[in-house]
């Protein structure tokens, strides 16, 4: 349908005044700029703003439309963590970096903790472990190797958000890194439990307290991956590749935790 020129001009004027793309300007603001009510504006647009966006495009202006607030906020938080550390991720800083309103962040994430959990979902190993648990490998050996591969992938994602979270955890035991770990611990241990517990019950892995089993599993490889950037500069060609290191750590864990056939702990 044909859209009146004055409505196109009102949309451009409202976008300019608000510093936004036309696609992000609320219809109420466009209606106000045109001097009509929102219902009248919608009626003149045939019930949808698509006609207005098309008319703006025909006038030689891209109506724009940025990614959703959630995606922009997560990407903004990632940039802040990478450049300044986890402590720099305040909702005010994220809103400014993402170009969105503070109330929008509260609506989408229910606060800073929800935003940090979304970042951890993106860069942590939780989703990978849950996917792995949904279709676990057949053997305990392959399960351990797959867990280590998932951990290595998470630590290696760029920008290095996961190491920044651990750095904050070590520097400030009660800081946001610690809060983030506590918030995600149930899902992390849930995924690992789904992968390891069947082998414990079947007598393939030592029946030790589960938190200690997880620490024995993840502690050495996590420490290696945290230190690896420094080790690469110091050791250069003497340092095994990530895949080789994963295999070494997998063999070491299996040697310590795998029961001999027959299921009797030594």
N, C-alpha and C positions, 0 to 999 in steps of 0.2 A: 504494500500500500504506500501511497505518497504521504510523506510527513511534511507538515508546514515548515517553512524556513524559520519562522520565529521560534519553533520548538528546538530545531537544531542549534540555533544561535544561543538559546537558553541553556541547552546542555553543555555547549562549549564554554559558556560564561561561568556556569556553576563549577565545571571541572577546573577551570583556570583559578577561580576563587578558592577552591578547596585544595588545589595542588595535587589533584588526582587525575587518573585516566577517566574518560567518560563512562566506561563500563563499571567503574567503582563508585560513581556518584549516585547516591540514593535518589529514587524517583521523587521523593518529597522535596529534595533540594532543587531538582530540575523544575518541578512544578512551581516552586516559589520564585525561581528566576524567570519563569514564563508568566507569572502572575495569575496562575490558575490553581485549582485544587488538584491533589494527587489523583482522585477519581476521574476528574475531567481530563487530566493528562493521559491516563490509561485509556480512557474512551477514545481519545483522539489518536492513540497509537494502536488501536484495535485490540487492546487487552494485553499486549506484550511489549517489552522494551526492545525486542529484536528489531522491529521496524525502525526504531530510533537509531540503534547502532548501525544499521544498514545505511540510513540516511546520512549519518555522520561520516561514514566511510565514503559515501558517494560525494560528500563535500570535500574530500581530500584529506580527511583527518582519521588516523587510526584510533578507533575507540578504546584500544588497549585491553586491559584486563589482565591483572597479574595473577600469579599462583595463589591458592588459598592461604589464609592467614596461618593455618597450621604449618604448611610447608615452608612459608617464608620465615616463620618464627624458629622452626627447628634449624634451618640453614643459618639463620643469624646467630643462634646459640652456638652452633658448631664453629662458626668463624670466631666468635668471642673466646670460646674455650681454646681453640688452636692458637690464637694470638696472645691471649692474656691469662689463660687459666680458668679453672672452674669458678673461682670466686668472682670473676667479672660478669657472670651470667645473672644479672638482676632483670626483673621484668621491664623496668624502665629502659635499661640498656638494650634489651632485645627488641622492645617496641620501637626504639629509635633506629636501630640497625635494620629492622625488617620493614620500617615504614608503615606501621600499623598502630592502632589505638590500644592503649593499655587495657581498657575494659574488654576488648576483643580477646586478649590473651587470657584474662581471667575466665571468660566464657568458654574458650576452646580447651584450656588446660586445667582449669580450676586452681590456678596458682602456679608458683615457681616449681614446686615439687613435681607436678604433673608434666611440666615442660621438660624437666631433667629426665624423668622416666621415659618420655618419648625420645629424647636424644639417646639414652642408653639402649632403648629398643633398636634404634637405627645402627648404633656402632658397637654395642655389646654383643656377647655370644648367646643371649637368651633365646632369641628367635631361631637361631641356627640349631641350638640344642633341642628346642621343642620340635623343630622339623625333623631332626634326626631321631628323636624319641618316637615320633609317629610311625617311622619305618626303620626300626633299629637293625643294625647288622646282625648276622647270625651268630658270630662267635664273640667271645669276650675280647680276644685280641684285636679283632677288627673294630669293635666298639670303642676300645681305648684309643686306638689310632684315629678314629673318626672324631672323637671328643677333642683330642689334641689338635687335629687339623682345624676344627671349628674355633678353638681358642686362638690358634696362630693367625687365622684369617681376621678375627676380631681385633687382635692387637696390631695387625698390619694395615688396617684400613686408614686411608688418608682422608682428611687430616687426622693426626693421632689423638683422637678424643679419649679412647680407653686408657692409654698411659697417663693422660692429663688427669683423669678421674682418680687413678691410683696415686698419682703424685700428691693430689690434694688430700687423699685419704691418709697417706703417711705423714704429711705435714700438719694436718689438723684433724685429729681423731674424732672430733665432734663437728667437723665442718660439713659442707654440702656433699663431698665425696662419700663420707660415712653415711649420711642420710640417704644418698642415692643407692648405696650398696644394700642398706637395710630394706629399702623399698622394693628392691629387685631380688633380694635373697630368696624369698619363697619360690619364685618362678625358676630361678637358677638352680636351686637344690631340687626343685620338683622335676626339672628336665633331667638332671644328673641321676636322681633317684629312679626315674623311669628306665634309664639306660643301665644302671649298675645293680639295682636291687634284685632283678631276676637272676643275675649271676651269683649274687651273694646267697640267695635262697636255694639255688641249685648246687651250692657247694663249690663253685668255681673260684670265688673270691673270698678272702678272709672275712669272717663276720665281726669286723671291728666297728666301733661307734661310727655312724655315718659321717658326722662332721670331720672326724679324723681321716676317714677314707677319702673324702673330698679334698682335704688339705694335702694328703699324700699324693693324690692325683694331680692337683692343679698347682701346688706350691712351687715345685722346681721349674716347670715350664713357664709359669707366669713370671717368675723372677728372671729367668733367662730372656724372655721377650721384652721385659721392662728394661733390662740392661743392654739389650742387643745393639741399639744404635751406638752406644759408647764402645761396646766390644768390637764392633765392625771397624771403628777407627783405630783401635789399639792392636787388634789381631789380624786384620785384613784377610789374607788368603788362608790363614790357619784356622779361621772360624768355620765350622760346618755350616752348610746352608740351612735354611729354616726347616726344610723337609727332612734333612739328615738329623737335625737336632730333635725334631718331633719323634723320629724313629728311636733315637737313643733314649729319650725320656720315656717313651712307651715301653721299651724293653726293660728299663729300670723299674718302672712301676709294676709291670707284670711279674718281674722276678721277685719283687717284695710282696705283692698282694695275691698272686695267683696260687691257688692250692694245687697240690699234686692230684693227679687223677684218683678219684676215690673220695675226695672231699675232706681229708683229715688235716687240720692245721698242725703245724709243727711247734 
